[in-house]
Amino acid sequence: MFGSIDKSKGLLFVTHDLDHSLRTTMQEMRREIESLDENRLLNIAPDDLKKYLVEKYSVTPITLLRDQWYADHQDMPVDVRHDRMRWIDDQDRPAMVPGERVDVRIPFEGEVELFYAKANTFTMNPPRAVIEKNELLLRFESPSDQPRDVRSLVDRTLADIEQHLGWQRPIIEAHNCALPDAAEQAIQQRRSRLLAQSQRAEALGIPIRRRAAAPKTYAVPTVRRKAMPTLPPATTAQFRPEPALAMELYEQALKIVQDMALVMERSPEAFKSMDEEALRQHFLVQLNAQFEGKATGETFNMGGKTDILLREGDRNVFISECKFWKGPKAFGEAIDQLLGYATWRDSKTAILVFNRGVETSTVLSGIDGVAKSHGNFKRAVNWLHESGFRYVFHSNSDKNRELILTVLVFHVPK
């Protein structure tokens, strides 16, 4: 990110312009997106690719670990040829006298290149220090007859360095905050462009031959010193678009399902003795009324039978399991069962949890804990609901095949 660095003079915060370096970093991220094999890019889940890029191109500011500092003292000859208080005939030759050297080492976290980056605010008299691996080294030498007050020099130098690091932080924070949106936009722009090109190629009606020079794999360039994240695995096989399931239909189905909670609240006597099958039938009646008889129960789908399946043409718009709350283990098994039903890359699923007599907080805590610890869990979705959650899982066969899982809890009268 910061190019070559001249460390010979020990000057800090003067070699590179931080603003320019961060703009270059953002450009490198966009170039990586553009250079990625087109089929691999299309086969990677966009959120996974964005996460990788944000992790790779974010910048970690430097933090001095003052509580871990330590010093080393040595009795040794020191060179006083440049000491203006002494008369030295030949200042081109070392003039060694008895003395001492004190090394103060301060470990740090963050990216070492930032010690050489100049912020928008700076001084004309920058601090000096030596950077050795993950330590800042301050070295002080003095003759025995003129000992120096090392502690005051250390405090003054560190205060100067901390000031420069403080000037860097808002610039770095602005860069890191802008990364997710910039990555998402660049990914979507290239995906849209590639999909449009693919559609035009398909419209030709002529077989497309893959270019012999097209890259089969993608090598992650080493452009930073920090540990590099790994590009999410994905095949470079020809990408075939799958039907995108409409989010509006999914939300509409969930709205119908949630309205049943009001029915149960208003007519508790009618529901207090119902089992899973009877409750499921009530949901099916409501779904069929809105989706013209396309909702079915106990339908064979992929790896088993799902409780509620809503199809639009040959696509599964809404796949749902209905379960009474019987503890975390049973809920985990319901997730496994649902994962066996999902067929499309963009499947929309739900688990309807019927709770009879258990504290709501216990049920919600159990659901969230099991979901986030599941082997197929990818991330939680910011979905505000007082008695439900929304997650993204991946299919059993491919981490890039994502499905949305919404979990809703319904209180069934005793």
C-alpha positions as CSV (number, residue, x, y, z in Angstrom):
1,M,0.0,0.0,0.0
2,F,2.7,2.4,1.0
3,G,5.5,1.5,-1.5
4,S,9.2,1.6,-0.6
5,I,10.3,3.2,2.6
6,D,13.6,4.9,3.5
7,K,14.3,4.0,7.1
8,S,18.0,4.9,7.2
9,K,17.5,8.4,8.9
10,G,15.0,7.2,11.4
11,L,12.6,10.0,10.5
12,L,8.9,9.1,11.1
13,F,5.7,10.4,9.4
14,V,7.4,12.1,6.4
15,T,7.9,9.4,3.7
16,H,4.4,9.1,2.2
17,D,1.2,11.1,2.1
18,L,-1.4,9.1,4.0
19,D,-4.4,10.4,2.0
20,H,-2.8,9.5,-1.3
21,S,-1.8,6.1,0.0
22,L,-5.4,5.3,1.1
23,R,-6.8,6.4,-2.2
24,T,-4.3,4.0,-3.9
25,T,-5.5,1.2,-1.6
26,M,-9.1,1.8,-2.6
27,Q,-8.0,1.7,-6.3
28,E,-6.2,-1.6,-5.7
29,M,-9.4,-3.1,-4.2
30,R,-11.3,-2.1,-7.4
31,R,-8.6,-3.5,-9.6
32,E,-8.7,-6.8,-7.8
33,I,-12.5,-7.0,-8.4
34,E,-12.0,-6.3,-12.1
35,S,-9.2,-8.8,-12.4
36,L,-11.0,-11.7,-10.7
37,D,-12.0,-14.5,-13.1
38,E,-15.6,-13.7,-14.2
39,N,-17.1,-17.1,-13.4
40,R,-15.4,-17.2,-10.0
41,L,-16.7,-13.8,-9.2
42,L,-20.3,-14.8,-10.1
43,N,-20.0,-18.0,-8.2
44,I,-18.8,-16.4,-4.9
45,A,-21.6,-15.1,-2.6
46,P,-21.3,-11.3,-2.9
47,D,-21.4,-10.7,0.9
48,D,-18.5,-13.2,1.3
49,L,-16.4,-11.5,-1.3
50,K,-17.2,-8.1,0.2
51,K,-16.1,-9.3,3.7
52,Y,-12.9,-10.6,2.2
53,L,-12.1,-7.3,0.5
54,V,-13.0,-5.2,3.5
55,E,-10.7,-7.3,5.7
56,K,-7.9,-7.2,3.2
57,Y,-8.0,-3.5,2.4
58,S,-8.9,-2.0,5.7
59,V,-6.1,-0.3,7.6
60,T,-5.4,-0.9,11.3
61,P,-4.1,2.2,13.0
62,I,-1.1,2.0,15.3
63,T,-1.5,1.7,19.1
64,L,1.5,1.9,21.3
65,L,1.5,-0.6,24.1
66,R,3.0,1.5,26.8
67,D,2.1,-1.0,29.5
68,Q,4.5,-3.5,27.9
69,W,7.5,-1.2,27.4
70,Y,11.0,-2.1,28.7
71,A,14.5,-0.7,28.7
72,D,18.0,-2.0,28.2
73,H,21.1,-0.3,29.7
74,Q,24.7,-0.9,28.5
75,D,28.1,0.5,29.6
76,M,29.9,1.2,26.4
77,P,32.1,3.7,24.5
78,V,30.2,6.5,22.7
79,D,31.1,8.8,19.9
80,V,31.3,12.5,20.9
81,R,32.8,13.9,17.7
82,H,29.7,16.1,17.1
83,D,29.4,17.3,20.7
84,R,29.7,21.1,20.5
85,M,30.9,21.2,24.1
86,R,34.1,19.4,23.2
87,W,37.0,20.4,21.0
88,I,37.5,17.7,18.4
89,D,40.3,18.2,15.8
90,D,39.0,15.8,13.2
91,Q,35.2,15.4,13.1
92,D,35.4,12.9,10.2
93,R,36.8,10.3,12.6
94,P,35.0,8.7,15.6
95,A,36.0,10.2,19.0
96,M,35.2,7.5,21.5
97,V,34.9,8.1,25.2
98,P,33.4,6.0,28.1
99,G,29.7,6.3,28.2
100,E,26.4,4.5,28.3
101,R,23.5,3.6,25.9
102,V,19.9,3.2,26.9
103,D,17.4,1.4,24.6
104,V,13.7,1.9,25.3
105,R,11.4,-0.5,23.4
106,I,7.7,0.0,23.1
107,P,5.7,-2.8,21.4
108,F,2.9,-1.7,19.1
109,E,-0.2,-3.1,17.2
110,G,-1.2,-1.9,13.8
111,E,0.5,-1.5,10.4
112,V,4.1,-0.6,10.6
113,E,4.0,1.4,7.4
114,L,1.9,4.0,9.1
115,F,5.0,5.2,11.0
116,Y,6.2,6.6,7.7
117,A,2.9,8.1,6.5
118,K,2.2,11.8,6.8
119,A,-1.2,12.9,7.8
120,N,-2.9,16.2,6.7
121,T,-1.7,17.8,9.9
122,F,2.1,17.5,10.6
123,T,5.1,19.3,12.0
124,M,8.3,20.4,10.3
125,N,10.4,18.7,13.0
126,P,9.2,15.1,12.9
127,P,10.2,12.6,15.6
128,R,12.9,10.0,15.1
129,A,12.9,6.3,16.1
130,V,13.9,2.9,14.8
131,I,11.2,0.3,14.0
132,E,12.2,-3.3,14.6
133,K,9.5,-5.8,13.8
134,N,6.6,-4.9,16.1
135,E,8.6,-2.6,18.4
136,L,9.4,1.1,18.5
137,L,13.0,1.6,19.5
138,L,14.2,4.8,21.1
139,R,18.0,4.9,21.6
140,F,19.9,7.4,23.8
141,E,23.7,7.6,24.1
142,S,25.6,9.9,26.5
143,P,29.2,10.1,27.9
144,S,29.7,9.2,31.5
145,D,30.8,12.7,32.4
146,Q,27.6,14.2,30.8
147,P,24.7,11.8,31.6
148,R,21.3,12.6,30.0
149,D,17.9,12.7,31.6
150,V,16.6,9.8,29.5
151,R,13.1,9.6,31.0
152,S,12.2,13.1,30.0
153,L,13.5,12.5,26.5
154,V,11.4,9.3,26.2
155,D,8.3,11.1,27.4
156,R,8.7,14.0,25.0
157,T,9.4,11.7,22.0
158,L,6.5,9.4,22.7
159,A,4.2,12.4,23.1
160,D,5.3,13.7,19.7
161,I,4.7,10.2,18.1
162,E,1.3,9.9,19.8
163,Q,0.3,13.3,18.4
164,H,1.1,12.2,14.8
165,L,-0.7,8.9,15.3
166,G,-3.7,10.9,16.5
167,W,-3.7,13.0,13.4
168,Q,-3.8,9.8,11.3
169,R,-6.7,8.1,13.0
170,P,-9.7,10.1,11.6
171,I,-8.3,9.7,8.1
172,I,-7.9,5.9,8.6
173,E,-11.4,5.7,10.1
174,A,-12.9,7.5,7.2
175,H,-11.2,5.1,4.8
176,N,-12.4,2.0,6.7
177,C,-16.0,3.3,6.9
178,A,-16.1,3.9,3.2
179,L,-14.7,0.4,2.3
180,P,-17.9,-1.7,2.6
181,D,-20.1,0.5,0.4
182,A,-17.3,0.9,-2.1
183,A,-16.6,-2.8,-2.3
184,E,-20.3,-3.7,-2.6
185,Q,-20.8,-1.1,-5.4
186,A,-17.8,-2.3,-7.3
187,I,-18.9,-6.0,-7.0
188,Q,-22.4,-5.3,-8.1
189,Q,-21.3,-3.2,-11.0
190,R,-19.1,-6.0,-12.3
191,R,-21.6,-8.7,-11.6
192,S,-24.3,-6.7,-13.5
193,R,-22.0,-6.1,-16.4
194,L,-21.0,-9.8,-16.6
195,L,-24.6,-11.0,-16.4
196,A,-25.6,-8.6,-19.1
197,Q,-22.7,-9.8,-21.3
198,S,-23.7,-13.4,-20.6
199,Q,-27.3,-12.8,-21.7
200,R,-26.1,-11.2,-24.9
201,A,-23.8,-14.2,-25.6
202,E,-26.6,-16.6,-24.9
203,A,-28.9,-14.7,-27.3
204,L,-26.4,-15.3,-30.1
205,G,-27.4,-19.0,-30.2
206,I,-23.8,-20.0,-30.9
207,P,-21.7,-22.1,-28.5
208,I,-19.2,-19.9,-26.6
209,R,-15.6,-21.3,-26.3
210,R,-13.6,-20.3,-23.3
211,R,-10.5,-18.3,-24.1
212,A,-7.3,-20.4,-23.8
213,A,-5.6,-17.6,-21.9
214,A,-8.5,-17.1,-19.4
215,P,-7.3,-17.6,-15.9
216,K,-8.4,-20.8,-14.2
217,T,-7.6,-19.7,-10.7
218,Y,-6.9,-16.4,-9.0
219,A,-3.7,-15.7,-7.1
220,V,-4.1,-13.3,-4.2
221,P,-1.5,-10.5,-4.6
222,T,0.7,-9.7,-1.6
223,V,0.4,-5.9,-1.3
224,R,0.3,-5.5,2.5
225,R,2.4,-6.6,5.4
226,K,-0.5,-7.7,7.7
227,A,-1.8,-11.3,7.4
228,M,-3.9,-11.6,4.3
229,P,-7.4,-13.1,4.4
230,T,-8.1,-15.9,1.9
231,L,-10.3,-15.3,-1.1
232,P,-13.5,-17.3,-0.5
233,P,-13.4,-20.6,-2.4
234,A,-15.5,-20.8,-5.5
235,T,-15.5,-22.8,-8.8
236,T,-14.4,-21.2,-12.0
237,A,-16.9,-23.4,-13.9
238,Q,-19.3,-21.6,-16.3
239,F,-21.8,-19.6,-14.2
240,R,-25.4,-20.4,-14.8
241,P,-27.9,-17.9,-13.4
242,E,-30.6,-19.4,-11.3
243,P,-34.1,-18.0,-10.8
244,A,-34.0,-15.2,-8.2
245,L,-36.9,-15.6,-5.8
246,A,-38.8,-12.4,-5.1
247,M,-38.3,-11.0,-1.7
248,E,-41.7,-9.3,-1.9
249,L,-43.4,-12.7,-2.1
250,Y,-41.4,-14.0,0.8
251,E,-42.2,-11.0,3.0
252,Q,-45.9,-11.3,2.0
253,A,-46.0,-15.0,3.0
254,L,-44.3,-14.1,6.3
255,K,-46.9,-11.3,6.9
256,I,-49.7,-13.8,6.4
257,V,-48.1,-16.2,8.8
258,Q,-47.6,-13.5,11.4
259,D,-51.2,-12.4,11.2
260,M,-52.1,-15.9,12.5
261,A,-50.6,-14.9,15.8
262,L,-53.4,-12.3,16.2
263,V,-56.0,-15.0,15.4
264,M,-54.6,-17.2,18.1
265,E,-54.6,-14.4,20.6
266,R,-58.2,-13.5,19.9
267,S,-59.5,-17.1,20.0
268,P,-57.3,-19.0,22.5
269,E,-59.9,-21.7,23.2
270,A,-59.8,-22.8,19.6
271,F,-56.0,-23.4,19.6
272,K,-55.1,-24.7,23.0
273,S,-55.5,-28.4,22.2
274,M,-54.1,-28.3,18.6
275,D,-51.0,-30.3,17.7
276,E,-48.4,-29.4,15.0
277,E,-50.4,-30.8,12.1
278,A,-53.6,-29.0,13.1
279,L,-51.8,-25.7,13.5
280,R,-50.1,-26.1,10.2
281,Q,-53.4,-26.6,8.4
282,H,-54.5,-23.2,9.7
283,F,-51.5,-21.5,8.2
284,L,-52.0,-23.4,4.9
285,V,-55.6,-22.1,4.7
286,Q,-54.4,-18.5,5.0
287,L,-51.5,-18.9,2.5
288,N,-53.7,-20.6,-0.1
289,A,-56.3,-17.8,0.2
290,Q,-53.6,-15.3,-0.9
291,F,-51.5,-17.5,-3.3
292,E,-54.3,-19.2,-5.2
293,G,-54.0,-22.7,-3.8
294,K,-50.2,-23.0,-4.3
295,A,-49.3,-23.7,-0.7
296,T,-49.1,-27.4,0.3
297,G,-48.3,-29.4,3.4
298,E,-46.0,-32.4,3.9
299,T,-44.6,-32.0,0.3
300,F,-41.7,-34.1,-0.8
301,N,-38.9,-31.7,-1.7
302,M,-35.2,-32.4,-2.3
303,G,-34.1,-34.5,0.8
304,G,-37.4,-35.0,2.6
305,K,-40.8,-33.7,3.4
306,T,-41.3,-30.0,4.3
307,D,-44.2,-28.9,6.4
308,I,-45.2,-25.9,4.3
309,L,-44.1,-25.3,0.7
310,L,-45.2,-22.4,-1.4
311,R,-44.3,-22.7,-5.1
312,E,-44.5,-20.1,-7.9
313,G,-44.2,-22.0,-11.2
314,D,-41.4,-24.6,-10.7
315,R,-39.7,-22.5,-7.9
316,N,-39.9,-22.8,-4.2
317,V,-40.9,-19.4,-3.0
318,F,-41.4,-20.2,0.7
319,I,-40.2,-23.3,2.6
320,S,-41.2,-23.7,6.2
321,E,-41.0,-26.1,9.1
322,C,-43.5,-26.0,11.9
323,K,-42.2,-27.2,15.3
324,F,-43.3,-27.0,18.9
325,W,-40.4,-25.8,21.1
326,K,-38.8,-28.8,22.6
327,G,-35.4,-27.4,23.5
328,P,-32.2,-26.3,21.6
329,K,-31.3,-29.8,20.4
330,A,-34.7,-30.3,18.6
331,F,-34.4,-26.8,17.1
332,G,-31.0,-27.6,15.7
333,E,-32.5,-30.8,14.1
334,A,-35.2,-28.6,12.5
335,I,-32.5,-26.4,10.9
336,D,-30.8,-29.6,9.5
337,Q,-34.1,-30.8,8.2
338,L,-34.8,-27.5,6.4
339,L,-31.3,-27.4,4.8
340,G,-32.1,-30.6,3.1
341,Y,-35.1,-29.0,1.4
342,A,-33.5,-25.9,-0.1
343,T,-32.8,-26.3,-3.8
344,W,-32.1,-22.8,-5.3
345,R,-29.2,-20.6,-4.7
346,D,-31.5,-17.9,-3.2
347,S,-33.9,-20.0,-1.2
348,K,-36.2,-18.3,1.3
349,T,-37.1,-20.4,4.3
350,A,-38.7,-20.2,7.7
351,I,-39.1,-22.1,10.9
352,L,-42.4,-21.5,12.8
353,V,-41.8,-22.3,16.5
354,F,-44.9,-22.9,18.6
355,N,-44.3,-22.1,22.2
356,R,-46.6,-23.5,24.8
357,G,-45.7,-22.6,28.4
358,V,-42.0,-21.8,28.2
359,E,-40.6,-18.3,29.0
360,T,-40.2,-16.3,25.9
361,S,-36.7,-15.2,26.7
362,T,-35.6,-18.8,27.2
363,V,-37.0,-19.8,23.7
364,L,-35.4,-16.7,22.0
365,S,-32.1,-17.2,23.6
366,G,-32.1,-20.9,22.7
367,I,-33.0,-20.2,19.1
368,D,-30.2,-17.5,18.6
369,G,-27.6,-19.7,20.3
370,V,-28.3,-22.8,18.2
371,A,-28.5,-20.8,14.9
372,K,-25.2,-19.0,15.4
373,S,-23.3,-22.1,16.4
374,H,-24.6,-24.2,13.5
375,G,-22.0,-25.3,11.0
376,N,-23.9,-23.7,8.0
377,F,-24.4,-20.4,9.7
378,K,-22.9,-17.4,7.8
379,R,-24.3,-14.2,9.4
380,A,-27.2,-12.7,11.2
381,V,-29.4,-10.2,9.3
382,N,-30.5,-6.9,10.9
383,W,-34.2,-7.7,11.1
384,L,-36.1,-6.0,13.9
385,H,-38.8,-8.2,15.3
386,E,-39.9,-8.7,18.9
387,S,-40.3,-12.5,18.6
388,G,-38.1,-13.6,15.7
389,F,-34.7,-13.6,14.0
390,R,-33.4,-13.7,10.5
391,Y,-30.1,-15.4,9.4
392,V,-28.2,-16.4,6.3
393,F,-27.1,-20.0,6.0
394,H,-25.2,-21.8,3.3
395,S,-26.4,-25.1,1.7
396,N,-24.8,-28.4,2.6
397,S,-23.0,-28.7,-0.7
398,D,-21.8,-25.2,-1.5
399,K,-20.9,-22.3,0.8
400,N,-21.7,-19.9,-1.9
401,R,-25.3,-21.1,-2.1
402,E,-27.0,-19.0,0.5
403,L,-30.5,-19.3,1.9
404,I,-32.4,-16.9,4.1
405,L,-33.9,-18.4,7.3
406,T,-36.5,-16.5,9.3
407,V,-37.5,-17.9,12.7
408,L,-40.8,-16.8,14.2
409,V,-42.1,-17.7,17.6
410,F,-45.8,-18.1,18.2
411,H,-47.3,-18.4,21.7
412,V,-49.9,-21.1,21.6
413,P,-52.5,-21.1,24.5
414,K,-52.3,-23.9,27.0
